[in-house]
Amino acid sequence: MDTFVAIANALDVSADTLLIDVVAHSVTGVTNELTEKIEKLPIKEQKKIIKVIHTLLEE
């Protein structure tokens, strides 16, 4: 466990980010983390990212 925490700290990511492929509920943690990162960006950059996400989600 100490090694796992050390890796997460070294990469500066959450445990959810590291476990996204193996833990079912980790997607929520990752989306929350991404939301926080996006909110810190300038509005112009936020709009670009949201536009890309909307494009990827279109069917």
N, C-alpha and C positions, 0 to 999 in steps of 0.2 A: 504494500500500500504506500509506503514511503517513496518508493521508486515512481509509482504512478503520480503521486502528488508532485514530486520533483520534476517529472516530465511536463505536467500541466503548467507548473510555474515557469519552467524554462521556455516553454512555447507561448506563455502568456495567454492561455486559453482555458475555458472552463472544462470540467470533467465531462459535462454533457457533450461538448464538442468532440472530445476524444472518443466518446462512447456512442456517437450517433448511429453507427451501423449495427450496434449490438444491444442497445437498450431501447425498448419501444417508446417510452415517454421522453426520451432525450430531445426529440424534435422541438418540443415546446421550449425547453431551455435554450436551444440554439436559436430559435426564432426570436426569443426575448433578447438574447445577446446581440443578434443582428440589429434588432430594432434600436437598442441603446446606441450601437455604433453609428447607425444611420442618422439618428437624432443629433449626434454631435457634429455632423457635417454641415457645410453651408447649404442653404435652401436649394440652390441650383443643382448641387450634387445629389441632394435627397431626391429631387424630382427626376433626375436621370436614372437613378437606381430604381425608383418606383416604376418608371416607364419600362425599364428592362424586365422587371419582375412581372408586370402585367403582360408584356409580350410573351414571356415564357409560359405563362399560365393560360393564355388563350387557347381555345380548342378549335 
